[in-house]
Amino acid sequence: MSAKVIGKYFSGKNIIITGAFNGIGRSLVQALLPLCQNLYCIDKSKDSMEKFMQSLVGINKLPIVYLLDVTDKRELDQVLQEICSTVEIDILFANAGIKGTNSFLSYDQDLARKVFEVNFLAFCNTVIPVLNHMLKNKRGHIVAASSLGVYRGMVKGAPYFSAKSALAVFMESLRLEVKSQGISVTTLFPGYVKTGMTEQNTVPPLFMMVPEVAAQKILLGVAKRRGTVAFPWQMRIITFFNRLLPNFIYDYFARKMAGI
């Protein structure tokens, strides 16, 4: 049933995905490529590009690939303008992001700036040009990834989760404003997904989701035009109760899990 819902929604669509070469982005490409009309993939990793293209062998179709750094606003603007002047974009997956563990005991300001630049400012620079295009057409769907970790502070996670918190508020504000313009907005709240960004985490296997499963959950939620999609269900439940805990209890467990 879910496959029919996904197939019906994404069939014939023109789609942009940033951060397309690895993890969830790659799994989204693999699932969407057979369904959509045109798939535009944006990523900067030359090292990952060959493996990305190899992962598409067997699919009788190729995406249109742009190799660029989303923090280069000038080049990003040019590429998005080129795409949007060629076709009417139906869906944007703003998926580009980097991890940046950063302790306040040895704080790296340059790393913090880079994390915020990629995970929030470049995200904004991606969304706004495509949004303007969608507003003219009175239709479209914008999807972006925040995190289940944004609801409470986490040890060594200030830059990453601050940027993802900003993204979540941006997306909610956007959803409120453009709903009447025929544009859907979906914010993703993933927990632990087995990608390069989480390979050093010591998480119980029950809570770790593989990218292929995560992609299917995302696509189903987007196809149903949900405002938010949070997964896996175990982390969603834990996050709910974490928000209710008084500080002294949360602090104890958060510090203990971080080895403090």
N, C-alpha and C positions, 0 to 999 in steps of 0.2 A: 504493500500500500504506500509506504513512504517513498519507494522508488518511483512510483507513478506520479506522486505529488512533486517530487524533485524534477523528474523528466518534463512534466507539463510546464513548470514554472521557468526553467532555464532553457528550454528548447528554443532555438532561433535567436537567442539574446546576444548582444554585443557587450562584452565584459572586460573590465580592467582588473588585474591583480598585481599589487606591489608586494615585494618580498616573496616572489613566486618560486624561487629555485630550491628552497629547502623546507623541511618540516610540514606544517599545516598548509602553507602556500603551495608546495608541490603536490600534496594530496588533493587540494582543491582543483588544481590544474588537471590532474589525471581524471578526476570525476567529471569536470565540466567540459573538457575538450570535445568529447563525443557528442555533447548535447547542444552546445552554443553555436551561434553563427560565426562570430569572431572572438578570439581570446587574446588580449594584449597583456603580455607578462613583462613586468619591470623589476629588475634586480641589478645589483652592482657586482656580484661575486663571479668573477671570471673562473675561479677555481671550481665553483659549483655548477657552472653552466653546462659543461660536458656531461656530467652525471645527470643533470636535470633533463637534458635532451634524450639521453639514453633511457631514462625512466618512461619516456613517452613512446618507445618502440612498441609497435603492435596496435597503436591507435592510428587509424587511417586519416590523420589530420595533424597539422602542426600549428602551434601558437605563433603569434607575431611577437618577437622578443626585442626588448630595448634594454641594453646594458648601460645603466647609469646609476649614479648615487642620488637618492631622493633628497639629500641635503643640499644638492646643487640646484637652487631654486630656478635659476635662469634656464638650465638645460631641462629641468622637469617641466617648466611652463611650456617650453617649445614642444616637447614630446606630447604633452597632454593636449595642447592646441592642435597639433598634427592629427592626433587620434580623433579628437572631437569634431574636427572639420571634415573628417573622412566618413564617419558613421555616427549615428545617434547612440550614445552609450546608455545602456539599460541598467547596468549594475557595476558598482565600484567596490572591490574588496581592498580596503586600505590595511594591508597586512604587514608592511615592512616594520621591523623593530629589532632592537639589540638588547642584550642583557648587560647589566652593569652592577655587579656586587660591590658595595662601597661602605666600609666601616667608618663611623665617625671618629674612631680612635686613630685612624690613619687616612683621613679623607682626601680623595683625589678629585680636586675641583674640575680638572680638565675632563676626567671621565664622566663626572656628573653632568657637565655641560653637553658632552657628546650624546649621552643617553637622552637627555631632554630634547636635544636638537633633532635626533632621529625619531624618537617615540612620540613626540608631540608637535614640534614646529614643522617638521617635514610632513607629518600626517596632515596638519592644517593646510600646508602648501599643496598637498595632493587633493584634498577634498574640495577646496573652494573653487578651483577652475572647473572641475567636473560638475560640482553643484550648480554653478552658473549656467553651464550647458544644459543640465537637467531642468532648471527653472524655466528656460526658454521653451523647452519641449513639454513642460507640465507633466513630466513623468520621470521615474527613475528609482533606484534603490541604492543607498549607501550603507556599506557594512564595514565595521572596524573592530579591532580586537583590543579590549582592555584586559582585565585580569580579575580573578576572584580574590586576589591578594590586596585589592585596593581598599577594602573596608576597614582594615586595621593596620597599624604600623607593624613592620617586620624588621628583624635584626638584619642589618647590612642591606636593606632594600629601599632606603629612602629615595634615591634618584629614580630608580625604575618604577616603583609603585606611585611616586608622586606624578610622574609623567603619565602613567596609565590612569591615575585618578583624574587628571586634567582632561585626558581624552574622553573618559566616561561622562564627565559633566558637559563637555563640548557636544558630545553626541546626543545627550538627553535634551539639551537646549535646542539643538538642531531639529530633533524629532518634533518638539513642540511647535516650532515655527513653520516647518515645511509640510506638515501633514496635509494642510488644506491646499497645498500646491501640487498634489498628486505624487509626492515623493515619499517613499518609505525609508525608515532609518532603523538599522539593527545594530545593537552593541553586543559584542561577544564577550563573555566572561569565562575564559577557560581556566581550569585549574592546572594540574600537572599533565602535560602532554610530552611524550617521549620524543624530544627533538634535541638538536645541538645546544639549545638554551637551557635544557634541564638535565643534561647528562651527568652533571656533578651532584645533583640532588639525591639525598638518601630518603626516598619516599616509599612507603609500603606499596608493593606491586598492585594491590587492589585499587589504589588511588591513581595510578599512572595509566594514562590512555594513549594508545598509539595514534599517530596522525591520521591514518585512514578512517578510523572510527570517529575521531574528532571532526573530520571533514564532513562525514555523512550527517552528524548531528547539526553542524553549522548549516549545511545546505537545506536540511529539512526545516530548521527554524527560519531561515531566510525565505524559503519557498512559502511558508505560512505567514510571512510578513510580521513575525514577532518583533516586539521592540527590544527584547533582550533574549539572549541564548546563553545559559550557564551550564557548565558541565566540568567533570563528571558528577553524577548525582551525589556521590559520597562527599566530595569537597563542597558541593552546594549546601548540603545539610550542615557540615562542620562550620562553614562560613556563617550561616544563619545564626547558629548558637554562639559562635565567637563574638558576634556583634552584641549579644545580650550579656556577655560576661562582664562583671565589674573589673576594673583595671587591675586590682591586686591578684586576681585569679588568672586573668589573661597574661599579665606580665610574667607570672611564675612559669606557666607552660610555654610561652613564647621564648623565654630565655633558656629554659631547660632544653627545648628542642634544638635551639641554636648552639647548645654546648657551652652556655655562659654560666 
